[in-house]
Amino acid sequence: MNWTSTEFIWLDWTVLAIGIVGVVWAVWRAIVKDKQSQKGEDSSAYLFGKGEPWYVIGMAIFAANIGSEHLVGLAGTGAKSGVGMAHWEMQGWMILILGWLFVPFYQLLINKMGKIITMPDFLKFRYTQRTGSWLSIITLVAYILTKVSVTALTGGIFFEYLWGLNFWAGAIGLIILTAIFTVFGGMKGVMTLSTIQTPILVIGSFLVLFLGLATLGGGNIGEGWTSMMNYCNQLNNGYGTTHMFHWEAGDSMYQEYPGFVVFIGATIIGFWYWCTDQHIVQRVLGQVPGESNEEVMKRARRGTIAAGFFKVLPCFMFLIPGMIAAALAEQGSIEMQETDAAFAIMVKNVLPAGIKGIVTIGFICALVASLAAFFNSCATLFTEDFYKPLKKGLSEEHYVFVGRVATVVVVVLGFAWLPIMMKMDTLYNYLQGIQSLLAPAMVAVFAMGIFSKKITPKAGEYTMIVGFLIGMVRLVTNVITDTGKAAMDGAFWDATAWFWQTNWLVFECWLLVFLLLFMVVVSCFTPAPSKEQVDAITFTSDFKKSIRESWGWFDIVGTLVVIGLCAAFYAYFW
């Protein structure tokens, strides 16, 4: 047997088949046990899960974030641009803000409303019904046009490079498999799959990292790291691609990631994604009936600390292996004509037979878990925020069925959008651009709604609408002008050049500043929030006590270690 084969051999396929059967059995067994303990269907459990342990929450948050855009896009970006995109991945510290700051606010509202909440629920309670409805609409559109479609698209690319599978077969197969899994598995299935895939994915990716370095260094991992850094330092016209910050205008990467603005821009997107996005927050809101506030917040916070540890890993799991692939290609050890093929090529070339099959199981689970998380969040938003208010008093089985139908609709819309996505040459940049246009409005509305009692309901509603419309106008100009790169002639384009030519990160920062000021101004001319709305963000003495009793030395030490790891990465790749 050729243990060093660069192709999938019979052993890999056997391991893969046995592994998939084992994963299906484990998920099915967990779902059956969960339904037996509930004595029937429960829409809350289907959509949110029920009080999972903190380490499962951490794995689920991590798994929900890791998708095929990491396997393809992040590794490909590493091969092309080095650590420039690491700002969006080195955000373990941002997840801590969810656990330490936002979970207590969300739990306070859960207590007041007497039910598990969605993010639109929060905005409806703090602002107006229309504010929450706008968030639901914006989130659903964003999931369908970006998250779901991009995950499916890049998944198809990954399978094409890894197995030589036809792109459409891989993309459509991934969507159908995930849709079936989500319909029958719900949040319990996602949580269980996350628990299975996380260790496989982490161990497998680090095998790719270390074996790749060993290959590059002639059997010595340290020599491999030195060779990779030396090669990447020569790129980018001598400025190198091993720096997270680019300060000089002569550096070609400065045009895309200008100075410290890149950190601010990534933080705005991270704040929206990790602290207010439904498919992330959903993983910390599940709770056991009768559980105290202290226990809920302790489990949720420790889950976010665990996720913070995991979130340090993707740069080493995907981005740096992409850099290694570029160095190996330059050395002549592998062939890589497209950077998006970087990770799949590394899996094929550096992992021994049998291990390829095991690692691929983790990758498939990661793709399904990530896409299932988006499907499940769409089902949650539709069922909880649109259907239940219109059709009250129906059975839990009915609401679960509606959630499943919503999942199927998302699948169909994802299919319809895929051909359009395939025509876009700058898919990964387009995805980041979409996030930078949506994030400022979300950040302004959530942050001001929590931290200020003077911001009025109409201020939140108008800011959500205005921020979304400005973002969509900018998106249209991005499509027309190739993200500001095209030469546009005419009085209109000359007069509006500041709008469509401004760097996307700079535009994002100024848009947030504008929306924050807009909220303050509108609040001066619209009715103040009611006592009930202010109470929704006001901690009582008893609630403050439960917050304090929910954390101890473990939480503090874990938090400091996560922050220290992030700081160390920044210091090394400054």
NUKEMI-249935 format. One record per residue (C-alpha): residue number from 1; residue in one letter; x, y, z. Coordinates in Angstrom, 3 decimals. Each point is the difference from the previous one (the first is absolute). Example, Ala and Ser with C-alpha at 12.3 -4.5 7.8 and 13.67 -1.06 7.14 Angstrom:
     i   aa          u          v          w
     1    A     12.300     -4.500      7.800
     2    S      1.370      3.440     -0.660
This chain:
     i   aa          u          v          w
     1    M      0.000      0.000      0.000
     2    N      1.239      3.489     -0.890
     3    W     -0.381      1.870      3.309
     4    T      1.271      3.252     -1.545
     5    S     -2.404      0.013     -2.947
     6    T     -1.182      3.482     -0.983
     7    E     -3.385     -1.401     -1.020
     8    F     -2.872     -1.571      1.935
     9    I      0.547     -3.776      0.026
    10    W     -2.301     -2.809      1.133
    11    L      1.059      0.420      3.645
    12    D     -1.030      3.668      0.044
    13    W     -3.388     -0.774     -1.554
    14    T     -0.571     -2.840      2.471
    15    V      0.868      2.187      2.983
    16    L     -2.205      2.769     -1.383
    17    A     -3.003     -2.302     -0.471
    18    I      0.307     -1.574      3.458
    19    G      0.485      3.412      1.583
    20    I     -3.083      1.512     -1.629
    21    V     -2.140     -2.947      1.117
    22    G      1.342      0.454      3.526
    23    V     -0.752      3.732     -0.008
    24    V     -3.560     -0.574     -1.262
    25    W     -0.611     -2.590      2.710
    26    A      1.371      2.261      2.749
    27    V     -2.138      2.958     -1.093
    28    W     -3.129     -2.163     -0.373
    29    R      0.524     -1.520      3.444
    30    A      0.418      3.449      1.589
    31    I     -3.180      1.306     -1.676
    32    V     -2.057     -3.029      1.050
    33    K      1.172      0.297      3.608
    34    D     -0.767      3.715     -0.002
    35    K     -3.547     -0.545     -1.320
    36    Q     -0.632     -2.751      2.540
    37    S      1.089      2.282      2.825
    38    Q     -2.341      2.716     -1.326
    39    K     -2.864     -2.457     -0.561
    40    G     -0.768      1.383     -3.446
    41    E      0.895      2.791     -2.378
    42    D      0.951      3.376      1.456
    43    S      0.506      2.954     -2.338
    44    S      2.236      1.764      2.528
    45    A      2.292     -3.014      0.268
    46    Y     -0.051     -0.535     -3.776
    47    L      1.017      3.595     -0.665
    48    F      2.207      0.871      2.987
    49    G      1.096     -3.194      1.763
    50    K     -0.424     -0.688      3.703
    51    G      2.715      0.986      2.459
    52    E      3.032     -1.650     -1.580
    53    P      3.237     -0.215      2.095
    54    W      2.372      2.941     -0.344
    55    Y      2.583     -1.939     -2.017
    56    V     -2.705     -1.080     -2.480
    57    I     -1.099      3.635     -0.324
    58    G      3.616      0.982     -0.692
    59    M      0.368     -2.675     -2.669
    60    A     -3.358      0.957     -1.545
    61    I      0.943      3.690     -0.238
    62    F      3.317     -0.935     -1.577
    63    A     -1.583     -2.511     -2.388
    64    A     -2.706      2.490     -1.035
    65    N      2.750      2.395     -1.039
    66    I      2.224     -2.485     -1.824
    67    G     -1.291     -0.696     -3.474
    68    S      1.206     -0.679     -3.483
    69    E      0.938      3.663     -0.415
    70    H      2.787     -0.766      2.488
    71    L      1.094     -3.207     -1.714
    72    V      0.054      1.753     -3.361
    73    G     -0.019      3.763      0.537
    74    L      2.192      0.427      3.082
    75    A      2.630     -2.475     -1.159
    76    G     -0.093      1.553     -3.468
    77    T      0.384      3.476      1.487
    78    G      2.964     -1.234      2.042
    79    A      1.639     -1.310     -3.172
    80    K     -0.615      3.296     -1.791
    81    S      0.202      2.727      2.659
    82    G      1.534     -1.589      3.098
    83    V     -1.331      1.075      3.389
    84    G     -1.848      3.100     -1.239
    85    M     -3.402     -1.602      0.659
    86    A      0.990     -1.267      3.453
    87    H     -1.777      2.965      1.643
    88    W     -3.328     -1.654     -0.808
    89    E      1.116     -3.292      1.542
    90    M      2.017      1.083      3.046
    91    Q     -3.197      1.040      1.812
    92    G     -0.144     -2.321      2.970
    93    W     -0.001      3.147      2.147
    94    M     -3.157      1.215     -1.754
    95    I     -1.920     -3.192      0.876
    96    L      0.753      0.754      3.654
    97    I     -2.051      3.199     -0.331
    98    L     -3.002     -2.168     -0.879
    99    G      0.381     -2.073      3.165
   100    W      0.977      2.729      2.445
   101    L     -2.102      2.915     -1.237
   102    F     -2.833     -1.003     -2.326
   103    V     -1.188     -3.280      1.546
   104    P     -1.107      1.758      3.240
   105    F     -2.049      2.497     -2.040
   106    Y     -1.562     -2.766     -2.095
   107    Q     -0.741     -2.036      3.142
   108    L     -1.641      3.035      1.600
   109    L     -2.378      0.286     -2.944
   110    I     -0.655     -3.756      0.039
   111    N     -1.128      0.370      3.616
   112    K     -2.290      2.918     -0.877
   113    M     -1.538     -1.672     -3.062
   114    G     -0.216     -3.470      1.513
   115    K      1.384     -1.729     -3.112
   116    I      3.180     -0.554     -1.977
   117    I      0.609      3.046     -2.182
   118    T      1.308      0.655     -3.474
   119    M      2.004      3.086     -0.866
   120    P     -3.035      1.611     -1.670
   121    D     -1.877     -0.627      3.286
   122    F      2.577      2.128      1.772
   123    L     -0.374      2.869     -2.458
   124    K     -3.808     -0.210      0.059
   125    F      0.049      0.284      3.768
   126    R      2.603      2.788      0.156
   127    Y     -1.112      1.957     -3.058
   128    T     -3.048     -0.724     -2.189
   129    Q     -1.628     -2.976     -1.716
   130    R      1.220      1.285     -3.354
   131    T      3.612      0.107      1.252
   132    G     -0.062     -3.700      0.806
   133    S     -1.780     -0.814     -3.242
   134    W      2.628      1.884     -1.993
   135    L      2.745     -1.938      1.756
   136    S     -1.730     -3.286     -0.855
   137    I     -0.365      0.984     -3.634
   138    I      3.580      1.242     -0.294
   139    T      1.357     -3.097      1.734
   140    L     -1.997     -2.419     -2.138
   141    V      1.065      1.761     -3.208
   142    A      3.631      0.049      1.146
   143    Y     -0.071     -3.714      0.897
   144    I     -1.495     -1.021     -3.326
   145    L      2.098      2.231     -2.256
   146    T      3.312     -0.320      1.828
   147    K      0.338     -2.527      2.825
   148    V     -1.885     -2.972     -1.428
   149    S      0.943      0.566     -3.635
   150    V      3.662      0.732      0.683
   151    T      0.339     -3.058      2.236
   152    A     -1.563     -2.186     -2.686
   153    L      2.074      1.574     -2.764
   154    T      3.327     -0.329      1.752
   155    G     -0.964     -3.501      1.163
   156    G     -0.445     -0.976     -3.623
   157    I      3.423      1.439     -0.786
   158    F      1.600     -1.883      2.892
   159    F     -1.407     -3.381     -1.078
   160    E      0.983      0.717     -3.590
   161    Y      3.629      0.533      1.001
   162    L      0.085     -2.800      2.578
   163    W     -1.740     -2.799     -1.926
   164    G     -0.250      1.352     -3.539
   165    L     -3.778      0.024      0.515
   166    N     -2.106      2.092     -2.359
   167    F     -0.612      3.399      1.600
   168    W     -3.782     -0.184     -0.231
   169    A     -0.073     -3.527      1.374
   170    G      1.989      1.154      3.034
   171    A     -1.959      3.217      0.606
   172    I     -3.459     -1.503     -0.524
   173    G      0.902     -3.139      1.952
   174    L      1.192      2.124      2.929
   175    I     -3.203      2.065      0.029
   176    I     -2.307     -3.030     -0.216
   177    L      1.927     -1.918      2.672
   178    T     -0.028      2.989      2.331
   179    A     -3.681      0.754     -0.622
   180    I     -0.956     -3.582      0.887
   181    F      2.203      0.117      3.072
   182    T     -1.455      3.335      1.168
   183    V     -3.615     -1.011     -0.600
   184    F      0.292     -3.140      2.120
   185    G      2.780      1.002      2.363
   186    G     -0.862      3.508      1.150
   187    M      2.289      1.748      2.467
   188    K      0.686     -3.246      1.891
   189    G      1.359     -1.525     -3.194
   190    V      2.158      3.054     -0.677
   191    M      1.359     -0.048      3.564
   192    T      0.790     -3.732     -0.169
   193    L      1.666      0.273     -3.406
   194    S      2.043      2.945      1.271
   195    T      1.237     -2.075      2.932
   196    I      1.106     -2.764     -2.376
   197    Q      1.613      2.106     -2.698
   198    T      1.873      2.556      2.068
   199    P      2.761     -2.300      1.340
   200    I      0.355     -1.765     -3.364
   201    L      0.233      3.305     -1.841
   202    V      2.483      1.505      2.443
   203    I      2.272     -3.066      0.122
   204    G     -0.201     -0.554     -3.761
   205    S      0.781      3.614     -0.863
   206    F      2.966      0.057      2.349
   207    L      1.274     -3.186     -1.644
   208    V     -0.150      1.880     -3.308
   209    L      1.860      2.902      1.628
   210    F      2.823     -2.028      1.549
   211    L      0.422     -2.494     -2.842
   212    G     -0.051      2.893     -2.471
   213    L      2.746      1.775      1.943
   214    A      1.979     -3.235      0.218
   215    T     -0.283     -0.473     -3.765
   216    L      1.083      3.578     -0.620
   217    G      2.907     -0.312      2.430
   218    G      1.303     -3.343     -1.217
   219    G     -1.305     -1.844      3.045
   220    N      0.636      2.840      2.481
   221    I     -3.076      1.988      1.122
   222    G      2.108      2.917      1.240
   223    E      1.846      0.225     -3.305
   224    G     -3.340     -0.150     -1.778
   225    W     -1.314      2.981      1.977
   226    T      3.153      1.981     -0.770
   227    S     -0.260     -0.836     -3.705
   228    M     -3.665      1.029     -0.077
   229    M      0.689      3.333      1.730
   230    N      2.999      0.720     -2.243
   231    Y     -2.009     -0.686     -3.146
   232    C     -3.041      2.053      1.121
   233    N      2.221      2.891      1.106
   234    Q      1.213      0.364     -3.594
   235    L     -3.514      0.335     -1.429
   236    N     -2.083      3.167     -0.427
   237    N      2.803      1.956     -1.667
   238    G      2.312     -0.713      2.904
   239    Y     -2.418      1.236      2.659
   240    G     -0.892     -3.592      0.859
   241    T     -3.292     -1.700      0.829
   242    T      0.876     -0.897      3.590
   243    H     -1.326      3.260      1.478
   244    M     -3.517      0.617      1.281
   245    F      0.446      3.754     -0.321
   246    H      1.168      1.779     -3.145
   247    W      0.994      3.616      0.595
   248    E      1.709      1.261     -3.168
   249    A     -1.856      1.216     -3.086
   250    G      2.591     -1.746     -2.209
   251    D     -1.098     -3.357      1.445
   252    S     -2.560     -1.435     -2.438
   253    M     -1.945     -1.560      2.897
   254    Y     -0.376      3.436      1.611
   255    Q     -2.663      0.830     -2.590
   256    E     -2.127     -2.915      1.221
   257    Y      0.916      0.023      3.703
   258    P      1.050      3.554      0.910
   259    G      1.927      0.259      3.262
   260    F     -1.922     -0.325      3.265
   261    V     -3.341      0.487     -1.780
   262    V      0.038     -3.716     -0.834
   263    F     -0.169     -0.857      3.716
   264    I     -2.879      2.420      0.608
   265    G     -1.898     -1.272     -3.039
   266    A      0.469     -3.635      0.993
   267    T     -1.128      0.838      3.547
   268    I     -3.242      1.571     -1.263
   269    I     -0.798     -3.102     -2.030
   270    G      1.050     -2.222      2.911
   271    F     -2.223      1.899      2.434
   272    W     -3.000     -0.546     -2.253
   273    Y      0.816     -3.630     -0.789
   274    W      1.009     -1.296      3.440
   275    C     -2.307      2.039      2.252
   276    T     -3.205      0.624     -1.967
   277    D     -0.231     -2.501     -2.872
   278    Q     -2.779     -2.534      0.494
   279    H      1.871     -3.133     -1.045
   280    I      2.761      0.666      2.584
   281    V     -2.061      1.370      2.896
   282    Q     -2.484     -2.854     -0.451
   283    R      2.579     -2.402      1.396
   284    V      0.162      1.682      3.406
   285    L     -3.726      0.592      0.575
   286    G     -1.181     -3.573      0.589
   287    Q     -0.775     -0.823      3.624
   288    V     -1.446     -2.700      2.244
   289    P     -3.480      0.729      1.461
   290    G      0.284      1.288      3.549
   291    E      3.686      0.859     -0.370
   292    S      1.146      3.104      1.888
   293    N      1.389      3.126     -1.656
   294    E      3.351     -0.719      1.598
   295    E      0.228     -3.481     -1.505
   296    V     -1.112      1.177     -3.448
   297    M      2.525      2.833     -0.130
   298    K      2.814     -2.151      1.389
   299    R     -0.498     -2.690     -2.638
   300    A     -0.380      2.559     -2.806
   301    R      3.068      1.999      1.056
   302    R      2.186     -3.068      0.315
   303    G     -1.253     -1.129     -3.391
   304    T      1.173      3.279     -1.513
   305    I      3.366     -0.320      1.766
   306    A      0.389     -3.486     -1.503
   307    A     -0.979      1.413     -3.401
   308    G      2.580      2.760      0.510
   309    F      2.705     -2.643      0.372
   310    F     -1.181     -1.780     -3.146
   311    K     -0.186      3.255     -1.969
   312    V      3.754      0.492      0.404
   313    L      0.534     -3.154     -2.063
   314    P     -1.328      0.750     -3.552
   315    C      3.042      2.070     -0.945
   316    F      2.154     -3.057      0.728
   317    M     -2.551     -2.454     -1.401
   318    F     -0.627      1.688     -3.352
   319    L      1.749      3.322     -0.620
   320    I      3.591     -1.071      0.753
   321    P     -0.401     -3.326     -1.886
   322    G     -0.947      2.207     -2.969
   323    M      3.276      1.882      0.426
   324    I      1.836     -3.332      0.215
   325    A     -1.701     -1.155     -3.207
   326    A      1.229      3.119     -1.808
   327    A      3.556     -0.655      1.191
   328    L     -0.190     -3.682     -0.992
   329    A     -1.290      0.965     -3.448
   330    E      2.909      2.413     -0.426
   331    Q      2.357     -2.774      1.121
   332    G     -1.522     -2.341     -2.597
   333    S     -1.218     -2.572      2.544
   334    I     -3.659      0.442     -0.983
   335    E     -1.920      1.449     -2.930
   336    M     -2.447      2.797      0.804
   337    Q     -1.437      1.996     -2.865
   338    E     -2.772      1.593      2.088
   339    T      0.394      1.253      3.560
   340    D     -3.516     -1.177      0.893
   341    A      1.281     -3.539     -0.466
   342    A      2.627      0.450      2.728
   343    F     -1.560     -1.949      2.863
   344    A     -1.412     -2.846     -2.076
   345    I      3.395     -0.443     -1.660
   346    M      1.704     -0.046      3.394
   347    V     -2.379     -2.709      1.240
   348    K      0.703     -2.110     -3.073
   349    N      3.769      0.470      0.008
   350    V      1.166      0.006      3.624
   351    L     -2.379     -2.336      1.872
   352    P      0.664     -3.759     -0.075
   353    A     -2.563     -2.520     -1.248
   354    G     -2.805     -0.680      2.467
   355    I      0.559      3.296      1.785
   356    K     -1.372      1.762     -3.096
   357    G     -3.281     -1.849      0.534
   358    I     -0.188      0.829      3.719
   359    V      0.761      3.685     -0.555
   360    T     -2.501      0.220     -2.851
   361    I     -2.722     -1.249      2.381
   362    G      0.701      2.990      2.194
   363    F     -0.070      2.339     -2.977
   364    I     -3.344     -1.349     -1.224
   365    C     -1.436      0.326      3.500
   366    A      1.309      3.570      0.145
   367    L     -1.653      0.901     -3.291
   368    V     -3.309     -1.561      1.015
   369    A      0.046      1.441      3.538
   370    S      0.760      3.520     -1.249
   371    L     -2.625     -0.061     -2.733
   372    A     -2.509     -1.668      2.329
   373    A      0.554      2.812      2.497
   374    F     -1.076      2.532     -2.623
   375    F     -2.996     -2.106     -1.044
   376    N     -1.031     -0.395      3.623
   377    S      0.322      3.723      0.696
   378    C     -2.151      0.801     -3.026
   379    A     -2.638     -2.435      1.252
   380    T      0.167      1.612      3.435
   381    L     -0.372      3.544     -1.294
   382    F     -2.944     -0.892     -2.222
   383    T     -1.833     -2.135      2.571
   384    E      0.542      2.171      3.067
   385    D     -0.193      3.452     -1.571
   386    F     -2.530     -0.377     -2.806
   387    Y     -2.060     -3.176      0.304
   388    K     -0.680     -0.355      3.731
   389    P     -1.299      3.582      0.399
   390    L     -2.427     -0.624     -2.877
   391    K     -1.010     -3.558      0.986
   392    K     -0.135     -0.135      3.769
   393    G     -1.083     -2.962      2.105
   394    L      0.903     -2.779     -2.436
   395    S      1.766     -3.205      0.992
   396    E      3.738     -0.288      0.452
   397    E      0.076     -2.659     -2.731
   398    H     -1.537      2.525     -2.388
   399    Y      2.613      2.655      0.779
   400    V      2.795     -2.536     -0.504
   401    F     -1.539     -0.921     -3.366
   402    V     -0.127      3.663     -1.028
   403    G      3.663      0.381      0.969
   404    R      0.820     -2.957     -2.221
   405    V     -1.945      1.472     -2.926
   406    A      1.890      3.271      0.481
   407    T      3.246     -1.969     -0.253
   408    V     -1.095     -1.514     -3.319
   409    V     -0.877      3.462     -1.339
   410    V      3.478      1.234      0.948
   411    V      1.481     -2.956     -1.883
   412    V     -1.968      0.866     -3.143
   413    L      1.010      3.656      0.173
   414    G      3.618     -1.037      0.558
   415    F     -0.165     -2.094     -3.174
   416    A     -1.454      2.938     -1.943
   417    W      2.801      2.329      1.120
   418    L      2.933     -2.334     -0.696
   419    P      0.264      0.635     -3.783
   420    I      0.115      3.737      0.648
   421    M      2.706     -0.423      2.635
   422    M      2.100     -2.045     -2.423
   423    K      0.196      2.953     -2.392
   424    M      1.659      2.237      2.604
   425    D      3.775      0.009     -0.317
   426    T      0.725      1.443      3.452
   427    L     -2.206     -2.237      2.091
   428    Y      1.977      0.118      3.252
   429    N      0.463      3.777     -0.138
   430    Y     -3.654      0.361     -0.900
   431    L     -0.982     -2.000      3.091
   432    Q      2.117      2.186      2.282
   433    G     -1.362      3.070     -1.739
   434    I     -3.588     -1.067      0.703
   435    Q      0.817     -0.452      3.677
   436    S      1.662      3.407      0.189
   437    L     -3.157      1.603     -1.405
   438    L     -2.422     -1.765      2.351
   439    A      2.027      0.118      3.206
   440    P     -0.015      3.764      0.799
   441    A     -3.796      0.239      0.310
   442    M     -0.141     -3.132      2.160
   443    V      2.820      1.177      2.257
   444    A     -1.502      3.469      0.435
   445    V     -3.498     -1.266      0.818
   446    F      1.058     -2.739      2.427
   447    A      2.770      1.953      1.747
   448    M     -1.976      3.211      0.462
   449    G     -3.109     -1.940      0.936
   450    I      1.799     -1.722      2.854
   451    F      2.360      2.693      1.218
   452    S     -2.291      3.028     -0.202
   453    K     -3.424      0.414      1.603
   454    K     -0.589      3.254     -1.905
   455    I      0.035     -1.437     -3.504
   456    T     -3.606     -0.005     -1.199
   457    P     -1.945     -2.831     -1.678
   458    K     -0.327      1.904     -3.279
   459    A      3.740      0.728     -0.021
   460    G      0.691     -3.733     -0.057
   461    E     -2.588     -0.636     -2.699
   462    Y      1.159      2.816     -2.298
   463    T      3.679     -0.886      0.475
   464    M     -0.607     -3.611     -0.990
   465    I     -1.801      1.085     -3.171
   466    V      2.383      2.823     -0.956
   467    G      3.106     -2.086      0.690
   468    F     -1.303     -2.870     -2.112
   469    L     -0.967      2.266     -2.905
   470    I      3.380      1.782     -0.013
   471    G      1.724     -3.375      0.031
   472    M     -2.068     -1.284     -2.918
   473    V      0.668      3.159     -2.058
   474    R      3.717     -0.471      0.624
   475    L     -0.359     -3.657     -1.040
   476    V     -1.592      1.049     -3.300
   477    T      2.868      2.402     -0.686
   478    N      2.467     -2.769      0.899
   479    V     -1.544     -2.234     -2.674
   480    I     -0.033      2.779     -2.600
   481    T      3.494      1.346      0.715
   482    D      1.764     -3.291      0.843
   483    T      0.285      1.121      3.641
   484    G      1.293      3.422     -0.986
   485    K      2.728     -1.255     -2.329
   486    A     -1.660      0.854     -3.318
   487    A      0.438      3.383     -1.644
   488    M     -3.435      1.644      0.004
   489    D     -0.507      3.113     -2.135
   490    G     -2.723      2.596      0.417
   491    A     -1.059      2.792      2.322
   492    F     -1.980     -2.357      2.244
   493    W      2.898     -2.375      0.573
   494    D      2.436      2.869      0.549
   495    A     -2.284      1.578      2.603
   496    T     -0.551     -3.259      1.856
   497    A      3.537     -1.375     -0.201
   498    W      0.375      0.380      3.782
   499    F     -2.830     -2.504      0.395
   500    W      0.955     -2.753     -2.411
   501    Q      3.799      0.313     -0.045
   502    T      0.620      0.116      3.758
   503    N      1.791     -3.104      1.320
   504    W     -2.565     -2.499      1.276
   505    L      1.393     -0.048      3.545
   506    V      0.183      3.790      0.213
   507    F     -3.566      0.209     -1.332
   508    E     -1.149     -2.496      2.635
   509    C      1.535      2.046      2.833
   510    W     -1.487      3.300     -1.187
   511    L     -3.388     -1.625     -0.525
   512    L     -0.007     -1.156      3.624
   513    V      0.947      3.500      1.226
   514    F     -2.781      1.516     -2.119
   515    L     -2.606     -2.456      1.308
   516    L      0.972      0.570      3.635
   517    L     -0.379      3.767     -0.454
   518    F     -3.232     -0.580     -1.911
   519    M     -1.440     -1.941      2.944
   520    V      0.860      2.794      2.419
   521    V     -1.554      2.681     -2.220
   522    V     -3.192     -1.979     -0.669
   523    S     -0.330     -0.668      3.747
   524    C     -0.141      3.761      0.601
   525    F     -3.161      0.311     -2.116
   526    T     -1.925     -3.219      0.699
   527    P     -1.894     -1.331      3.068
   528    A      2.131     -1.469      2.798
   529    P     -0.036     -3.749      0.707
   530    S     -2.640     -1.304      2.404
   531    K      0.790     -1.134      3.524
   532    E     -0.428     -3.609     -1.122
   533    Q      2.574      0.443     -2.770
   534    V      2.486      1.629      2.352
   535    D     -0.578     -2.754      2.563
   536    A      0.978     -2.516     -2.704
   537    I      3.594      1.264      0.222
   538    T      0.103      0.807      3.717
   539    F      1.497     -2.511      2.412
   540    T     -1.693     -0.346      3.363
   541    S      2.087     -0.539      3.131
   542    D     -0.980     -3.686      0.064
   543    F      0.950     -0.465     -3.646
   544    K      3.352      1.737      0.549
   545    K      0.606     -2.395      2.872
   546    S     -0.753     -3.032     -2.188
   547    I      2.430      1.337     -2.635
   548    R      2.749      0.352      2.572
   549    E     -0.649     -3.466      1.424
   550    S      0.089     -1.537     -3.485
   551    W      3.748      0.454     -0.480
   552    G      3.072     -1.110      1.914
   553    W      3.729     -0.461     -0.370
   554    F     -0.426     -2.518     -2.842
   555    D     -1.819      2.591     -2.118
   556    I      2.550      2.723      0.717
   557    V      3.048     -2.158     -0.704
   558    G     -1.549     -1.428     -3.169
   559    T     -0.868      3.478     -1.236
   560    L      3.495      1.335      0.627
   561    V      1.584     -2.962     -1.792
   562    V     -2.190      0.547     -3.081
   563    I      0.887      3.707     -0.076
   564    G      3.673     -0.862      0.485
   565    L      0.002     -2.451     -2.908
   566    C     -1.578      2.570     -2.307
   567    A      2.488      2.658      1.118
   568    A      2.933     -2.375     -0.558
   569    F     -1.115     -0.687     -3.586
   570    Y     -0.282      3.717     -0.706
   571    A      3.418      0.630      1.526
   572    Y      1.673     -2.687     -2.140
   573    F     -1.630      0.971     -3.299
   574    W     -0.203      3.736      0.648
